[in-house]
Amino acid sequence: MKRIIIFCLAAIFVAGCGLNKQARQIEALEKCTYEISSADSIYLVGRDVSQMVKNRNFEISNMPELALALFRKNIPLKARVNLKISNPTSTEAAINQFDYIVLIKNQEIANGFVNQRVTVPAGGTTEVPVRVNSNIYSFLSNGKTMEEILDFVRGGESGAAERKGVVTIKIKPTIDVGGKLVKYPGYITIDKEVSSKILF
């Protein structure tokens, strides 16, 4: 509630008209639920992780590029995380663009910016693709962390025991207030337990 008040004060400063509508949209935005519905197009050092898991050959020994990437301290990760936003309110929620941060075990692995208008109708659901492009060397250089990640990914193999882990996504939306773009104060945090089966 405190953040809504701060945001409304910012809206008053930017534009004096249409405040009630904007305030309702802000409240709707805060009441939305956010869920990671799937992840696809996952490439680690240029290799298709999903395909390797499907072929049941996701092993470090099959990725000589990873050893070289570790030596160079540059492990590129590219992926698409599909974020499902559900709006339980009777007011449409709209985001003009947003910044995001992706964390695993409270350690940041990626951040970026999505310059796309997202509209979530009242009582409706919208899915937004978030493209991740990051160097995850600092995250994977810890041997224990790397082994936990490999164990999680192997859980996506057919017949393998399912693995679960917590992924955190923080988003800072920007909305249109009287023709001016205003950033939401702070981040909306989404903590979700995800299954290794999400890789498919």
Buried (B, 14 or more C-beta within 10 A) or exposed (E): EEEBEEBBEBBBEBBEEBBEEBBBBBBBBBEBEBBBBBBBBBBBBEBEBBEBBBEEEBEEEEBEBBEEBBEEEEBBBBBEBBBBBBBEBEBBBBBBBBBBBBBBEEEBBBEBEBEEEBEBEEEEBBEBEBEBEBBBBEBBEEEEBBEBBBBBBBBBBEEBEEBEBEBBBBBBBBBBBBEEEBBBBEBBEBEBEBEBBBBE
